[in-house]
């Protein structure tokens, strides 16, 4: 059974940093894609970043590239951690952040962009709130 649990959200001031964690369990065989997505009030869910387990390729939404970094630990266990380090946070980064994953060898991306596509993910955590405000 696949489970994802996010943690690390909170209230920070503009310019500060925050690291989100996602505990993933249930990916015992094969490749997977793991991504971070966010949804602000009144807006559609959007992809922030994704990492592929097959070759470690990473993808970022343009507005976060250079500020956010996705990573995962290298433990070859059925339970592992993934992270999203967010630097130089801006008020427009305020949203509920979700960790999501799927059994696939690549990250699904929105056509014409490098942003991950949430339609391509089957398993989701419940989200953690990030608020950037002075």
C-alpha angles and dihedrals in degrees: 000000000000117000132175124190122185127204140165103069122137148124118305136165123248111280094027128115135239133182120212121201130203122195108208125194134172102044096119102148139030133000127320140188118222123194145174120226133177139202124198121200111284093005136103120260111264137193119251106174142341138193128200119217093207096069106353094251114165132206130195138189107248095244093058101038109119092020103058128053126193121204143155134205118257097232111132094215132120088250120053142153131245125191142201113200110198119195131179091020119202131201089250089063089069109121146106106282120213131195114215137175144182139187101257139112097236140036116259110235134189109258112265094013140073093233116116117249114233091205088072096060124087104181124059140181122221095253139241125240121240117190121186111191141134 
